[in-house]
Amino acid sequence: MDKPSFVISPEEAESAANQLGVSVLQLLPSLVNPAKSFALPPISKFHVAAVGLGSS
C-alpha cells in the first residue's frame, strides 16, 4: 500500500477548488475532516487535523 501524501500540489488544490466552485482559501476548511483519517493518536484516540497554505 502506498504511503499517503501529506502535501497537495498547487495544481491539485486549484483543480479541487474549481470542481467545488470555491477559491483555494475557501477549500481549506473542507480538507480538515478528511485529514483526520491520517492521524495516529495512540494514547488519546482523539483524531485531529490541520491544514495550511504555503507560499514561497
N, C-alpha and C positions, 0 to 999 in steps of 0.2 A: 504494500500500500504506500502511495506517495505521501510524503510529509505535507501538511498544509502550508500554504504560503500565507505569511502574515502581512504581506505588502501588496497593495493593489496598484498597478501602474497608472499613470495619469490617463492613458488611453482607456483602460478598463473603467476607471472612475467616470470619465466623460461619457462613455458608452452606457454605463448603468444609469447615470443621471438622465441622459437623453431618453432612454427607454421609459423612465418613470415620469418624464416631463418636469424635472426639477434641476436645480443647479447642483454642482458638486457639494457646496456647503450645505444645501438642504438634504443631500443624500446621506451625509454623515450620521445623523441620529438613527436612520433606518439600518445602519450596519452594526449597531451595538448588540441587539439581541442575537443575530447570527454569530457574532464574535464570541458570545458567551460559551458556545459549544466547544471552543478551543481551550477554555480554562481547565486547569488541572489542580483543583483545590483539595489536596489530600487530607487536610485537617478540618477545615471549616465546612467543606461541602457546599460553599457558597460561590456560585459561578458569577464572576464579574467580568466586565469587559470595558475597554476604552477604545476610542477611535481618534485619529488625529489627521491633520492635513499638513504635510511637509512642504517646504519650499527650499529652493536653492538659487 
